[in-house]
Amino acid sequence: MKYSHEVIRDLMPLCVDGIASPESEQIVEEHLAECPACAAEWAQMQHAAAPEPAVPLPEDTGTFAQAARRVRRHNRLKTCWILAGMLLGAAAFVLIISYRSGSRFTMKGLAEVFVRDSIGESLWEEQHDDSEPRPKQYPMPEYQYLGALWNADKTAATGYIYVKHPDKELYTLACCDGARNDRFNLHLMLQETGGGWGFEPPRTGILMNEGGSCLDDGRHTYSIGHAAGFYVTDPQVRRISVIAGSRSYQAEPDANGFCAILMDNRNQWISQGEATDADGNVCYRIGKVQKTTDHGETYEIYDWIPADAS
């Protein structure tokens, strides 16, 4: 039985895909043997349906994969370094702004700001009037940072500094107060106050600075309490014992001759005290000392007096 070209062309795609019945495949084969036109079209269909030949991979494909992994790792590291640089830059900006505003991380750093800005300014004002332009940096007296006394919760402290300037007749145990501040989520020390200094050489081997502070940075209040700092220049003195109100307190000077006492009551001042040597012998006692102002007025204060002079 003969079939038309259209029927054979309809069957050829089924034969190419392998889904035609055996009878249909035999009909197509018989027709292709007699019809060159359909045989040519059949050859085109078989060529189009043939799978693409496999492309052999180069032998160094593993090397390319390793190189790709290195590139990805390098890009990740580069991104990390960029982010770290941005964070360090932001931190440096905060530190610079804080440093220029007088903030410090330690009481020792804060003491330097205090000596420069407070005591240095006072020394400059003694020699100049308000009409003169102020210098960018005030004259710095000789000073030695001795140590600090912190309150119970470690949020505020009083730092003690021995300051001397013989040309100005300045010899004093000065103090400055500081409080921890979280404005930038960092523990920054803020300068608050200073005091306890005079213009005369020390008469004894012990300088004392006593006072109480309550600091306020606008958001928080920090209480340091009633504190007393001592700077001992007499190497014989090994212990300081004082009485404030009804309580007694003791402290031992460190290698720099510094010690400090935090007392319970801010309203009770030291009125009695002794400084003893290693054997318990009294070297100095606290007693009343008469002093005279620049205007000739006399007044009394409690100060350390050598035991052999009391």
C-alpha positions in Angstrom: 0.0 0.0 0.0 1.3 3.4 -1.0 1.2 6.4 1.4 1.4 10.0 0.5 4.4 12.2 1.3 2.4 14.2 3.9 1.6 11.0 5.9 5.2 9.9 5.8 6.4 13.4 7.0 3.9 13.2 9.8 5.4 9.8 10.9 9.1 10.8 10.6 9.3 12.9 13.8 7.8 10.0 15.7 10.4 7.7 14.3 13.2 10.1 15.1 12.0 10.3 18.7 11.7 6.5 18.9 8.0 6.5 19.8 6.5 5.2 16.6 5.2 1.6 16.3 7.2 -1.0 14.4 4.6 -1.0 11.6 4.9 2.8 11.2 8.7 2.6 11.1 8.6 -0.1 8.4 6.2 2.1 6.3 8.6 5.1 6.6 11.7 3.0 5.7 9.9 1.6 2.5 8.9 5.1 1.5 12.4 6.6 2.1 13.9 3.9 -0.1 11.8 5.1 -3.0 11.6 8.9 -2.3 14.8 10.9 -2.4 13.1 14.1 -1.2 11.7 12.5 1.9 15.0 10.7 2.5 16.9 14.1 2.4 14.4 15.5 4.9 14.8 12.4 7.1 18.6 12.9 7.2 18.1 16.5 8.3 15.8 15.4 11.1 18.3 12.8 12.3 21.2 15.4 12.3 19.2 17.9 14.3 18.2 15.3 16.9 21.8 14.0 17.3 23.3 14.9 20.8 26.1 17.4 21.1 29.5 15.8 21.3 31.0 16.1 24.8 33.6 18.8 25.2 36.7 17.5 27.1 37.6 19.6 30.1 41.2 20.9 30.4 43.5 18.9 32.7 44.0 22.0 35.0 40.4 22.5 35.8 41.3 21.9 39.6 43.7 24.8 39.4 41.0 27.1 38.0 38.7 26.1 40.9 41.3 26.9 43.4 42.0 30.2 41.9 38.3 31.0 42.0 38.1 30.1 45.7 41.1 32.4 46.4 39.4 35.3 44.6 36.3 34.8 46.6 38.3 34.6 49.8 40.2 37.8 48.9 37.0 39.7 48.2 35.6 38.6 51.6 38.8 39.7 53.4 38.8 43.0 51.5 35.2 43.7 52.6 36.1 42.9 56.2 39.1 45.2 56.1 37.0 48.0 54.7 34.4 47.6 57.5 37.1 47.4 60.1 38.7 50.6 58.8 35.3 52.4 58.9 34.9 51.3 62.6 38.4 52.3 63.5 37.9 55.7 61.8 34.7 56.3 63.7 36.3 55.3 67.0 39.3 57.6 66.3 36.9 60.5 65.6 35.2 59.9 68.9 38.5 59.7 70.8 39.8 62.9 69.2 36.7 64.8 70.0 36.7 63.5 73.5 40.4 64.3 74.0 40.1 67.8 72.7 37.1 68.4 75.1 39.3 67.5 78.1 38.1 63.9 78.6 40.5 61.2 79.6 40.4 57.5 80.3 42.5 57.7 83.5 42.7 59.9 86.5 46.4 60.5 85.7 45.4 61.9 82.3 42.7 64.0 83.9 45.3 65.3 86.4 47.4 66.6 83.6 44.4 68.5 82.2 43.6 69.9 85.6 47.2 71.2 86.2 47.4 72.7 82.7 44.0 74.3 82.6 43.3 75.2 86.2 46.6 75.8 88.0 48.4 76.9 84.9 45.6 79.4 84.2 45.7 80.8 87.8 49.5 81.3 87.5 49.1 83.2 84.3 46.3 85.4 85.7 48.6 86.4 88.5 51.0 88.1 86.1 48.6 89.4 83.5 45.3 91.3 83.3 42.1 90.5 81.5 42.9 92.8 78.6 45.8 90.7 77.4 45.2 87.8 75.0 45.3 84.4 76.6 48.0 82.0 75.4 47.1 78.8 73.7 48.9 76.9 76.5 49.3 78.1 80.0 52.6 77.7 81.9 52.9 74.3 83.4 54.3 74.1 86.9 56.2 71.0 88.1 53.9 68.3 89.3 53.8 64.7 90.3 50.7 62.5 90.0 50.4 60.5 93.2 47.2 58.4 92.9 43.4 58.4 93.1 40.8 57.4 95.6 37.6 55.9 94.1 34.1 55.8 95.5 32.5 52.5 96.4 30.9 51.8 93.0 33.9 52.9 91.0 32.0 55.7 89.2 33.9 58.7 90.5 37.3 59.5 92.0 39.5 62.2 93.5 43.0 62.3 92.0 45.9 63.8 94.0 48.8 65.8 92.5 51.8 67.4 94.2 52.4 70.7 92.5 55.3 73.1 93.0 56.4 76.2 91.3 59.2 77.9 93.4 59.2 81.0 91.3 55.6 81.6 92.2 56.0 80.2 95.8 53.5 77.5 95.0 53.8 74.2 96.9 50.6 72.2 97.3 48.8 68.9 97.4 46.1 69.6 94.8 43.2 67.4 93.8 40.8 67.0 90.9 37.6 65.1 90.7 36.4 62.9 87.9 33.3 60.8 87.0 32.9 58.0 84.5 30.6 59.1 81.6 28.8 56.9 79.1 28.1 59.6 76.4 29.9 57.6 73.8 29.5 54.2 75.5 33.1 54.6 76.7 34.4 55.2 80.2 35.7 58.7 79.8 37.0 60.8 82.8 35.6 64.3 83.0 37.3 67.1 84.8 35.0 68.6 87.4 36.7 70.5 90.2 40.0 71.1 91.9 41.2 72.6 95.1 43.2 72.4 98.3 46.3 74.4 97.5 48.2 77.3 98.9 51.2 79.6 98.2 53.8 78.7 100.8 56.5 76.0 101.2 55.5 73.0 103.3 56.5 73.3 106.9 56.4 69.5 107.7 57.0 66.2 106.0 53.2 65.7 105.4 50.8 67.6 103.1 47.1 66.9 103.6 44.1 67.7 101.4 40.6 67.0 102.8 37.2 67.5 101.3 34.1 65.9 99.8 32.6 66.1 96.3 29.3 65.4 94.6 29.6 65.6 90.8 26.8 66.2 88.3 27.3 66.0 84.5 23.7 67.0 83.7 22.3 63.5 83.6 23.9 61.6 86.6 25.1 62.6 90.0 28.2 60.9 91.3 29.2 61.1 95.0 32.8 60.6 96.0 32.2 61.2 99.7 34.5 62.7 102.3 38.1 62.0 101.4 41.5 62.9 102.6 44.7 62.6 100.7 48.2 62.6 102.2 51.6 63.2 100.6 54.4 62.1 103.0 57.9 63.3 102.2 59.4 62.2 105.5 60.8 58.6 104.9 60.4 57.8 108.6 56.6 57.9 108.4 55.1 54.5 107.8 51.5 55.0 109.0 48.9 57.7 109.2 46.1 57.5 111.8 43.3 60.1 112.0 40.0 60.6 113.8 37.0 62.2 112.1 33.9 62.5 114.3 33.8 59.3 116.3 35.6 57.1 113.8 39.3 56.4 113.4 41.0 55.6 110.1 44.4 54.4 109.1 46.5 54.4 105.9 50.0 53.5 104.9 52.0 55.6 102.4 53.0 53.9 99.2 56.4 54.1 97.5 55.6 57.6 96.3 54.6 58.7 99.8 50.9 58.8 98.9 47.9 57.5 100.8 44.3 58.4 101.0 41.3 57.7 103.2 37.6 57.6 102.3 35.5 58.5 105.4 31.9 57.7 106.2 30.4 61.1 107.0 30.9 64.1 104.7 30.2 66.5 107.5 32.8 65.3 110.0 36.3 66.7 109.4 39.6 65.4 110.7 40.5 67.0 114.0 43.0 64.5 115.5 45.8 62.4 114.0 49.2 60.9 114.3 52.0 59.9 111.9 54.2 57.1 113.2 57.3 55.3 112.1 57.9 51.5 111.7 58.3 51.1 115.5 55.1 53.0 116.3 56.9 56.1 117.5 55.0 59.3 116.8 56.7 61.6 114.3 53.9 64.2 113.7 50.5 65.1 115.3 47.6 67.1 114.0 47.2 70.4 115.8 46.0 73.9 115.4 48.3 76.2 113.5 47.9 80.0 113.3 48.2 81.6 109.9 48.1 85.1 108.6 46.4 86.4 105.4 47.9 88.9 103.0 45.9 91.6 104.8 47.3 90.8 108.2 44.3 88.8 109.5 45.0 85.7 111.6 43.2 82.4 111.5 43.7 78.8 112.7 43.7 75.6 110.8 44.5 71.9 111.6 47.8 70.9 110.2 50.6 68.4 110.9 53.1 69.4 113.6 56.4 67.6 114.4 56.0 65.6 117.6 59.0 67.3 119.2 57.4 70.7 118.6 53.9 69.9 119.8 
